[in-house]
Amino acid sequence: MICGFRTSQTNEFLRTRYAHTGVAEHSLHMQAEAIDTSLPNLSAARLRDAALELHRGGVGYYQASNFVRVDVGRVRRW
């Protein structure tokens, strides 16, 4: 796990200092409803595909950083 719950202060710090990472102002991380993760011996692309097959929540794919974000929000992908 790379990131799970984050406080509003941490979220704001990341959002304003690292704008290129796409940290949302109202991130579901602040409600413990999102996780950024990677798994050893499994590509981020394969992890993304597995998450998309569930057809539940949001799935973000960050190829350059080699991780996937999944959440319990509405079904969407980026």
C-alpha positions as CSV (number, residue, x, y, z in Angstrom):
1,M,0.0,0.0,0.0
2,I,1.3,3.4,-0.9
3,C,-1.4,5.6,0.5
4,G,-4.7,4.9,2.2
5,F,-6.3,7.4,4.7
6,R,-4.9,10.9,4.6
7,T,-5.9,13.9,6.7
8,S,-7.2,17.0,5.2
9,Q,-4.0,18.8,6.1
10,T,-1.9,16.2,4.4
11,N,-4.2,16.2,1.3
12,E,-3.9,20.0,1.1
13,F,-0.1,19.8,1.4
14,L,0.1,17.3,-1.4
15,R,-2.4,19.1,-3.6
16,T,-0.7,22.5,-3.4
17,R,2.9,21.4,-3.4
18,Y,2.7,18.6,-5.9
19,A,-0.1,19.8,-8.3
20,H,1.3,17.6,-11.1
21,T,0.3,14.5,-9.2
22,G,-3.4,15.2,-9.5
23,V,-4.4,15.2,-5.8
24,A,-8.0,16.1,-5.7
25,E,-9.2,18.8,-3.3
26,H,-12.0,16.5,-2.0
27,S,-10.1,13.2,-2.3
28,L,-11.8,10.1,-1.1
29,H,-8.5,9.3,0.7
30,M,-9.8,11.8,3.4
31,Q,-12.8,9.5,4.1
32,A,-10.6,6.3,4.0
33,E,-12.5,5.4,0.8
34,A,-9.5,5.2,-1.6
35,I,-6.1,3.4,-1.7
36,D,-3.1,3.8,-3.9
37,T,-1.3,0.4,-4.3
38,S,1.1,-1.7,-6.2
39,L,1.8,-5.4,-5.9
40,P,5.2,-7.1,-6.2
41,N,5.5,-9.3,-9.3
42,L,2.3,-7.8,-10.8
43,S,2.4,-4.9,-13.3
44,A,0.3,-1.9,-12.5
45,A,-1.4,-2.4,-15.9
46,R,-2.5,-5.9,-14.8
47,L,-3.7,-4.6,-11.4
48,R,-5.6,-1.9,-13.2
49,D,-7.3,-4.4,-15.5
50,A,-8.3,-6.6,-12.6
51,A,-9.8,-3.6,-10.8
52,L,-11.7,-2.5,-13.9
53,E,-13.2,-6.0,-14.3
54,L,-15.0,-5.5,-11.0
55,H,-17.0,-2.6,-12.4
56,R,-17.1,-0.9,-9.0
57,G,-15.7,2.4,-7.9
58,G,-13.0,4.5,-9.5
59,V,-9.7,3.1,-10.9
60,G,-6.8,5.4,-11.6
61,Y,-3.7,4.1,-13.5
62,Y,-0.4,5.9,-12.9
63,Q,1.9,4.2,-15.3
64,A,4.9,6.4,-14.8
65,S,4.8,5.9,-11.0
66,N,3.8,2.2,-11.3
67,F,0.7,2.2,-9.1
68,V,-3.1,2.0,-9.2
69,R,-5.6,3.9,-7.2
70,V,-9.0,2.3,-6.4
71,D,-11.9,3.8,-4.5
72,V,-15.5,3.2,-3.6
73,G,-16.8,6.3,-5.4
74,R,-18.8,6.2,-8.6
75,V,-17.5,3.9,-11.4
76,R,-15.0,5.8,-13.5
77,R,-11.4,5.5,-14.8
78,W,-8.5,7.7,-15.5
